Amino acid sequence: MSGGSRTASHDVEALSLAFIDHWNRRDIDAIIAALTEDIEYQNLPLPAMHGRAAVRAFITPNLLRVSRMEFIIHSLAVSRDGLRVLTERIDNFHFGERCVS
């Protein structure tokens, strides 16, 4: 792997961790700003959504219901071409004293 690829991979990793931090802070505006206009977002088992407005409409009520979120990363891998990121994580959604993982 060349130095340039390592830098690009590192940049994608840093960008991915920043995006996860937006979720942990429940910062809807930052989450949406990080998406491209033509985003295709799918939260399985639901059908895919297309565009920032559709994603905002879906995530806003959900993020407003939780009192706290924590996405705990166990591993993060970036493809060699830097186009794909895979995270292995546990997502904890806190509703007051109740936690759903």
DSSP file with accessible surface (Angstrom, degrees, kcal/mol):
  #  RESIDUE AA STRUCTURE BP1 BP2  ACC     N-H-->O    O-->H-N    N-H-->O    O-->H-N    TCO  KAPPA ALPHA  PHI   PSI    X-CA   Y-CA   Z-CA
    1    1 A M              0   0  155      0, 0.0     2,-0.0     0, 0.0    79,-0.0   0.000 360.0 360.0 360.0 129.5    0.0    0.0    0.0
    2    2 A S     >  -     0   0   72      1,-0.1     4,-2.1     4,-0.0     5,-0.2  -0.315 360.0-108.0 -76.5 164.0    1.5    3.4   -1.0
    3    3 A G  H  > S+     0   0   56      1,-0.2     4,-2.2     2,-0.2     5,-0.2   0.883 120.2  55.2 -58.9 -37.3    1.7    6.3    1.4
    4    4 A G  H  > S+     0   0   51      1,-0.2     4,-2.5     2,-0.2    -1,-0.2   0.910 107.3  48.7 -64.6 -40.2   -1.1    8.1   -0.5
    5    5 A S  H  > S+     0   0   51      2,-0.2     4,-2.9     1,-0.2     5,-0.2   0.900 109.9  52.0 -66.1 -39.8   -3.4    5.1   -0.1
    6    6 A R  H  X S+     0   0  129     -4,-2.1     4,-2.7     2,-0.2    -2,-0.2   0.926 111.0  47.9 -62.9 -42.4   -2.7    5.0    3.6
    7    7 A T  H  X S+     0   0   80     -4,-2.2     4,-2.6     2,-0.2    -2,-0.2   0.939 113.0  47.3 -64.0 -44.7   -3.5    8.7    3.9
    8    8 A A  H  X S+     0   0   49     -4,-2.5     4,-2.3     2,-0.2    -2,-0.2   0.923 113.5  48.6 -63.1 -42.5   -6.7    8.3    2.0
    9    9 A S  H  X S+     0   0   20     -4,-2.9     4,-2.4     1,-0.2    -2,-0.2   0.917 111.8  49.2 -62.7 -42.3   -7.7    5.2    4.1
   10   10 A H  H  X S+     0   0   95     -4,-2.7     4,-2.8    -5,-0.2    -2,-0.2   0.904 109.8  51.7 -64.1 -40.9   -6.9    7.2    7.2
   11   11 A D  H  X S+     0   0   94     -4,-2.6     4,-2.5     2,-0.2    -2,-0.2   0.904 110.5  48.2 -62.3 -41.8   -9.0   10.1    6.0
   12   12 A V  H  X S+     0   0   32     -4,-2.3     4,-2.6     2,-0.2    -2,-0.2   0.908 112.0  50.0 -66.1 -39.7  -11.9    7.8    5.3
   13   13 A E  H  X S+     0   0   64     -4,-2.4     4,-2.5     2,-0.2    -2,-0.2   0.945 112.1  46.8 -63.8 -45.9  -11.5    6.2    8.8
   14   14 A A  H  X S+     0   0   47     -4,-2.8     4,-2.3     1,-0.2    -2,-0.2   0.911 112.7  50.2 -62.6 -41.4  -11.4    9.6   10.5
   15   15 A L  H  X S+     0   0  121     -4,-2.5     4,-2.3     2,-0.2    -1,-0.2   0.916 110.6  50.0 -62.7 -41.8  -14.5   10.8    8.5
   16   16 A S  H  X S+     0   0   21     -4,-2.6     4,-2.3     2,-0.2    -2,-0.2   0.918 110.7  48.6 -64.3 -43.1  -16.3    7.6    9.5
   17   17 A L  H  X S+     0   0   77     -4,-2.5     4,-2.1     1,-0.2    -1,-0.2   0.892 110.7  51.3 -66.1 -36.6  -15.5    8.1   13.2
   18   18 A A  H  X S+     0   0   43     -4,-2.3     4,-1.9     2,-0.2    -1,-0.2   0.909 108.7  51.9 -64.6 -40.5  -16.7   11.7   13.0
   19   19 A F  H  X S+     0   0   62     -4,-2.3     4,-1.5     1,-0.2    -2,-0.2   0.924 109.0  49.6 -62.7 -42.5  -19.9   10.6   11.4
   20   20 A I  H  X S+     0   0   15     -4,-2.3     4,-2.6     1,-0.2    -1,-0.2   0.899 106.9  56.1 -63.6 -37.5  -20.5    8.1   14.2
   21   21 A D  H  X S+     0   0   74     -4,-2.1     4,-2.2     1,-0.2    -1,-0.2   0.892 101.1  57.5 -62.3 -37.3  -19.8   10.9   16.7
   22   22 A H  H  <>S+     0   0   38     -4,-1.9     5,-2.6     1,-0.2     4,-0.3   0.915 109.2  46.0 -57.4 -43.0  -22.6   12.9   15.0
   23   23 A W  H ><5S+     0   0   24     -4,-1.5     3,-1.5     3,-0.2    -2,-0.2   0.930 109.8  52.9 -65.2 -45.7  -25.0   10.0   15.8
   24   24 A N  H 3<5S+     0   0   47     -4,-2.6    45,-0.7     1,-0.3    -1,-0.2   0.847 113.4  43.9 -60.6 -33.0  -23.7    9.6   19.4
   25   25 A R  T 3<5S-     0   0  122     -4,-2.2    -1,-0.3    -5,-0.2    -2,-0.2   0.462 108.3-128.8 -86.4  -4.1  -24.4   13.3   19.9
   26   26 A R  T < 5 +     0   0   89     -3,-1.5     2,-1.3    -4,-0.3    -3,-0.2   0.856  47.8 164.3  56.0  40.4  -27.7   13.0   18.2
   27   27 A D     >< -     0   0   52     -5,-2.6     4,-2.5     1,-0.2    -1,-0.2  -0.675  14.1-179.4 -92.0  87.8  -26.7   16.0   16.0
   28   28 A I  H  > S+     0   0   23     -2,-1.3     4,-2.7     1,-0.2     5,-0.2   0.894  78.4  52.4 -58.6 -43.9  -29.3   15.6   13.2
   29   29 A D  H  > S+     0   0  107      1,-0.2     4,-2.5     2,-0.2    -1,-0.2   0.913 111.4  46.6 -61.6 -41.3  -28.0   18.6   11.2
   30   30 A A  H  > S+     0   0   19      2,-0.2     4,-1.5     1,-0.2    -1,-0.2   0.896 111.6  51.8 -68.3 -38.6  -24.4   17.3   11.2
   31   31 A I  H  < S+     0   0    0     -4,-2.5     4,-0.5     2,-0.2     3,-0.4   0.960 113.8  43.3 -59.8 -50.2  -25.6   13.8   10.2
   32   32 A I  H >< S+     0   0   10     -4,-2.7     3,-1.5     1,-0.2    -2,-0.2   0.910 110.4  55.5 -65.7 -39.8  -27.6   15.2    7.3
   33   33 A A  H 3< S+     0   0   68     -4,-2.5    -1,-0.2     1,-0.3    -2,-0.2   0.812 102.7  57.9 -63.7 -27.2  -24.8   17.6    6.2
   34   34 A A  T 3< S+     0   0   52     -4,-1.5    -1,-0.3    -3,-0.4     2,-0.2   0.617  94.4  85.0 -78.7 -10.5  -22.4   14.6    6.0
   35   35 A L  S <  S-     0   0   17     -3,-1.5     2,-0.1    -4,-0.5    17,-0.1  -0.611  81.6-117.4 -91.9 151.1  -24.6   12.9    3.5
   36   36 A T    >   -     0   0   80     -2,-0.2     3,-1.6     1,-0.1    15,-0.1  -0.444  29.7-111.5 -78.0 159.1  -24.5   13.4   -0.3
   37   37 A E  T 3  S+     0   0  130      1,-0.3    15,-0.7    -2,-0.1    16,-0.2   0.842 118.4  49.5 -59.0 -33.0  -27.7   14.8   -1.9
   38   38 A D  T 3  S+     0   0  133     13,-0.2    -1,-0.3    12,-0.1    -2,-0.0   0.073  82.4 156.8 -98.9  28.6  -28.3   11.5   -3.7
   39   39 A I    <   -     0   0   34     -3,-1.6    12,-2.9    11,-0.1     2,-0.5  -0.152  31.7-155.8 -55.1 137.6  -27.8    9.3   -0.5
   40   40 A E  E     -A   50   0A 124     10,-0.2     2,-0.4     2,-0.0    10,-0.2  -0.989  20.0-176.4-113.3 115.1  -29.5    5.9   -0.5
   41   41 A Y  E     -A   49   0A  49      8,-2.4     8,-3.4    -2,-0.5     2,-0.4  -0.947   7.8-176.2-119.3 130.6  -30.0    5.0    3.1
   42   42 A Q        -     0   0   99     -2,-0.4     2,-0.7     6,-0.2     6,-0.2  -0.986  14.3-171.7-133.2 126.1  -31.4    1.7    4.3
   43   43 A N    >   -     0   0   73     -2,-0.4     3,-2.2     4,-0.4    -2,-0.0  -0.907  50.5 -97.8-110.7  94.6  -32.2    0.7    7.8
   44   44 A L  T 3  S+     0   0  129     -2,-0.7    -2,-0.0     1,-0.3     4,-0.0  -0.243 103.8  23.8 -57.6 139.0  -32.9   -3.0    7.5
   45   45 A P  T 3  S+     0   0  128      0, 0.0    -1,-0.3     0, 0.0    -3,-0.0  -0.929 109.5  84.3 -96.4  14.8  -35.5   -4.5    7.2
   46   46 A L  S <  S-     0   0   76     -3,-2.2     3,-0.1     1,-0.1    -3,-0.1  -0.363  88.1 -95.5 -74.6 157.6  -37.1   -1.2    5.9
   47   47 A P        -     0   0  103      0, 0.0    -4,-0.4     0, 0.0    -1,-0.1  -0.284  51.7 -85.7 -68.2 159.1  -36.9   -0.3    2.2
   48   48 A A        -     0   0   33     -6,-0.2     2,-0.3    -8,-0.0    -6,-0.2  -0.299  38.8-144.5 -64.7 146.6  -34.2    2.1    1.1
   49   49 A M  E     -A   41   0A  28     -8,-3.4    -8,-2.4    -3,-0.1     2,-0.5  -0.851   9.4-145.3-109.5 151.8  -34.8    5.8    1.3
   50   50 A H  E     +A   40   0A 122     -2,-0.3     4,-0.4   -10,-0.2   -10,-0.2  -0.975  53.5  10.7-126.0 128.1  -33.4    8.3   -1.2
   51   51 A G  S  > S-     0   0   17    -12,-2.9     4,-1.8    -2,-0.5   -13,-0.2   0.121  83.1 -83.4  93.2 153.7  -32.2   11.8   -0.6
   52   52 A R  H  > S+     0   0   68    -15,-0.7     4,-3.0     1,-0.2     5,-0.2   0.869 123.3  56.8 -58.5 -41.7  -31.3   13.9    2.4
   53   53 A A  H  > S+     0   0   81      1,-0.2     4,-2.5     2,-0.2    -1,-0.2   0.913 107.4  48.3 -62.1 -40.5  -34.9   14.9    3.1
   54   54 A A  H  > S+     0   0   38     -4,-0.4     4,-1.7     2,-0.2    -1,-0.2   0.910 113.1  47.7 -66.7 -40.4  -36.1   11.3    3.3
   55   55 A V  H  X S+     0   0    1     -4,-1.8     4,-3.0     2,-0.2     5,-0.3   0.938 111.7  49.9 -66.4 -44.5  -33.3   10.4    5.7
   56   56 A R  H  X S+     0   0   90     -4,-3.0     4,-2.3     1,-0.2    -2,-0.2   0.932 109.4  51.9 -59.0 -44.4  -34.0   13.5    7.9
   57   57 A A  H  < S+     0   0   71     -4,-2.5    -1,-0.2    -5,-0.2    -2,-0.2   0.858 115.1  43.2 -62.3 -33.1  -37.7   12.6    8.0
   58   58 A F  H  X S+     0   0   46     -4,-1.7     4,-0.8    -5,-0.2    -2,-0.2   0.930 119.0  38.6 -78.2 -47.5  -36.9    9.1    9.1
   59   59 A I  H  X S+     0   0    2     -4,-3.0     4,-3.0     1,-0.2     5,-0.3   0.827 101.2  71.9 -79.4 -28.7  -34.1    9.7   11.7
   60   60 A T  H  X S+     0   0   37     -4,-2.3     4,-2.2    -5,-0.3     5,-0.2   0.938 100.5  41.7 -57.2 -55.1  -35.5   12.9   13.3
   61   61 A P  H  > S+     0   0   67      0, 0.0     4,-1.1     0, 0.0    -1,-0.2   0.900 117.2  50.4 -61.7 -33.5  -38.4   11.3   15.3
   62   62 A N  H  X S+     0   0   53     -4,-0.8     4,-1.1     1,-0.2     3,-0.3   0.927 111.9  45.3 -68.7 -43.1  -36.2    8.4   16.3
   63   63 A L  H  < S+     0   0    6     -4,-3.0    -1,-0.2     1,-0.2    -3,-0.2   0.805 109.7  55.7 -72.8 -26.9  -33.3   10.5   17.5
   64   64 A L  H  < S+     0   0  125     -4,-2.2    -1,-0.2    -5,-0.3    -2,-0.2   0.769 104.2  55.8 -74.4 -23.7  -35.7   12.8   19.4
   65   65 A R  H  < S+     0   0  159     -4,-1.1     2,-0.2    -3,-0.3    -1,-0.2   0.810  93.5  78.7 -76.8 -32.7  -37.2    9.8   21.3
   66   66 A V     <  -     0   0    4     -4,-1.1    29,-0.2     1,-0.1     3,-0.1  -0.550  62.8-156.3 -82.0 144.2  -33.8    8.5   22.7
   67   67 A S  S    S+     0   0   61     27,-3.0     2,-0.3     1,-0.3    28,-0.2   0.722  80.3   0.6 -86.4 -23.3  -32.3   10.2   25.7
   68   68 A R  E     -B   94   0B 121     26,-1.3    26,-3.1     2,-0.0     2,-0.3  -0.975  61.9-160.5-161.5 149.8  -28.8    9.0   24.8
   69   69 A M  E     -B   93   0B   5    -45,-0.7     2,-0.3    -2,-0.3    24,-0.2  -0.974   5.6-177.4-131.2 148.6  -27.1    7.0   22.0
   70   70 A E  E     -B   92   0B  58     22,-2.1    22,-3.0    -2,-0.3     2,-0.7  -0.911  10.1-165.2-148.4 118.2  -23.8    5.2   21.9
   71   71 A F  E     -B   91   0B  18     -2,-0.3     2,-0.7    20,-0.2    20,-0.2  -0.936  16.8-157.9 -97.0 113.0  -22.4    3.4   18.9
   72   72 A I  E     -B   90   0B  70     18,-3.2    18,-2.1    -2,-0.7     2,-0.4  -0.857   7.9-145.3 -99.4 115.3  -19.5    1.3   20.3
   73   73 A I  E     +B   89   0B  52     -2,-0.7    16,-0.2    16,-0.2     3,-0.1  -0.670  25.2 172.3 -84.8 126.4  -17.0    0.4   17.5
   74   74 A H  E    S-     0   0B 107     14,-3.4     2,-0.3    -2,-0.4    15,-0.2   0.755  73.9  -6.2 -98.5 -37.1  -15.4   -3.0   17.7
   75   75 A S  E     -B   88   0B  57     13,-1.7    13,-2.8     2,-0.0    -1,-0.4  -0.978  56.6-163.1-156.3 151.6  -13.7   -2.8   14.4
   76   76 A L  E     -B   87   0B  34     -2,-0.3     2,-0.4    11,-0.2    11,-0.2  -0.994  11.2-174.4-137.7 126.3  -13.6   -0.5   11.4
   77   77 A A  E     -B   86   0B  54      9,-2.7     9,-2.8    -2,-0.4     2,-0.4  -0.981   9.5-157.7-126.4 138.5  -12.3   -1.5    7.9
   78   78 A V  E     -B   85   0B  29     -2,-0.4     7,-0.2     7,-0.2   -69,-0.1  -0.950  26.2-117.8-113.7 132.0  -11.9    0.6    4.8
   79   79 A S    >   -     0   0   30      5,-2.6     3,-2.0    -2,-0.4     5,-0.1  -0.258  30.0-108.5 -63.0 157.0  -11.7   -1.0    1.4
   80   80 A R  T 3  S+     0   0  226      1,-0.3    -1,-0.1     2,-0.1   -71,-0.1   0.838 121.6  51.1 -56.7 -35.1   -8.5   -0.6   -0.5
   81   81 A D  T 3  S-     0   0   84      1,-0.0    -1,-0.3   -73,-0.0    -2,-0.1   0.531 108.6-127.1 -82.2  -4.7  -10.2    1.8   -3.0
   82   82 A G  S <  S+     0   0   22     -3,-2.0    -2,-0.1     2,-0.2    -1,-0.0   0.605  81.1 109.7  74.3  11.7  -11.5    3.9    0.0
   83   83 A L  S    S+     0   0  133      1,-0.1     2,-0.4    -5,-0.0    -1,-0.1   0.615  71.0  47.5 -95.6 -14.2  -15.1    3.7   -1.3
   84   84 A R        -     0   0  151     -5,-0.1    -5,-2.6     2,-0.0     2,-0.4  -0.981  58.4-167.1-133.0 144.0  -16.6    1.4    1.4
   85   85 A V  E     -B   78   0B  59     -2,-0.4     2,-0.5    -7,-0.2    -7,-0.2  -0.993   4.4-164.0-128.6 134.0  -16.4    1.3    5.1
   86   86 A L  E     -B   77   0B 127     -9,-2.8    -9,-2.7    -2,-0.4     2,-0.4  -0.981   7.6-170.9-117.0 125.8  -17.5   -1.7    7.3
   87   87 A T  E     -B   76   0B  35     -2,-0.5     2,-0.6   -11,-0.2   -11,-0.2  -0.962  13.9-158.4-116.7 136.2  -18.0   -1.2   11.0
   88   88 A E  E     +B   75   0B 122    -13,-2.8   -14,-3.4    -2,-0.4   -13,-1.7  -0.976  42.1 140.4-104.3 119.2  -18.6   -3.9   13.5
   89   89 A R  E     -B   73   0B  97     -2,-0.6     2,-0.5   -16,-0.2   -16,-0.2  -0.965  52.8-121.2-153.8 166.5  -20.4   -2.2   16.4
   90   90 A I  E     -B   72   0B  76    -18,-2.1   -18,-3.2    -2,-0.3     2,-0.6  -0.979  25.2-151.9-114.4 128.3  -23.0   -2.3   19.0
   91   91 A D  E     -B   71   0B  39     -2,-0.5     2,-0.5   -20,-0.2   -20,-0.2  -0.916  10.4-166.1-102.8 119.0  -25.6    0.4   18.9
   92   92 A N  E     -B   70   0B  15    -22,-3.0   -22,-2.1    -2,-0.6     2,-0.5  -0.938   3.0-167.9-108.1 125.0  -27.1    1.3   22.3
   93   93 A F  E     -BC  69 100B  63      7,-3.2     7,-3.0    -2,-0.5     2,-0.5  -0.962  10.0-155.1-112.8 119.0  -30.3    3.4   22.4
   94   94 A H  E     -BC  68  99B  19    -26,-3.1   -27,-3.0    -2,-0.5   -26,-1.3  -0.849  15.2-176.3-101.4 128.8  -31.2    4.7   25.8
   95   95 A F  E >   - C   0  98B  74      3,-3.6     3,-2.1    -2,-0.5     2,-0.3  -0.866  69.3 -66.8-118.6  86.3  -34.7    5.6   26.7
   96   96 A G  T 3  S-     0   0   50     -2,-0.6    -1,-0.1     1,-0.3   -29,-0.0  -0.474 120.0 -11.1  63.9-122.7  -34.3    7.0   30.1
   97   97 A E  T 3  S+     0   0  197     -2,-0.3     2,-0.4    -3,-0.1    -1,-0.3   0.608 122.3  89.7 -82.8 -11.6  -33.2    4.1   32.3
   98   98 A R  E <   -C   95   0B 162     -3,-2.1    -3,-3.6     2,-0.0     2,-0.4  -0.722  58.9-164.2 -92.5 134.6  -34.0    1.5   29.5
   99   99 A C  E     -C   94   0B  58     -2,-0.4     2,-0.5    -5,-0.2    -5,-0.2  -0.972   5.5-166.8-121.0 131.7  -31.3    0.5   27.0
  100  100 A V  E      C   93   0B  55     -7,-3.0    -7,-3.2    -2,-0.4    -2,-0.0  -0.976 360.0 360.0-115.3 125.8  -32.0   -1.2   23.7
  101  101 A S              0   0  102     -2,-0.5    -9,-0.2    -9,-0.2   -11,-0.0  -0.847 360.0 360.0-112.5 360.0  -28.9   -2.7   22.0
